Amino acid sequence: RGIGRRVMVVTVHPPALFGIVEEGVYRSQAPVEENLPFLAGLKLRTVIFLSPEVLIRGVVDWMHESNIQMYNLGLQFWKPDPTWTPLCDDLVKTSLEMVLDVRNHPVLLCCASGV
C-alpha cells in the first residue's frame, strides 16, 4: 500500500520576527512572497503596515486577490518635514483603533524592521 507513494511536504515560512500578540492579532517584519502560504493559513482580514515604505508588489497583489484590507499607515502619516518621526501620535492612535476593532481581526501589524 504505502510503497511507491510520494508524500509532498510543503514548507511554510512565517515572516521574520513573527509573533502572536493575542488571538487574532499578529506582528512581524514586512512580509515577502515566500511568506504568503503561511499568511494564507492565518486567514487575515487586515494588514496594517507601519513603515513609510511600500510593500513588495507581489505581496500587495496577493492581499488584494485574497480580499485582505491593507492599510499603509506609515506612508499615510509620512510628512516631508525634517522634524517628522516615524512613530507619530496619529499613527499610534489610528493603528490602536484598528487593532481594537474586532471587525478587522485577524489582523497583522508589520513594519520594515519588525520591532
Protein Blocks (a to p, Z undefined) as FASTA:
>chain_A
ZZopacddddddddehiacfbghiacdddddfklmmmmmmnopabdcdfbfcdcdfklmm
mmmmnopacddfklmmpccdfkbcfbdfklmmmmmmmmmmmklpccddddfkoZZ
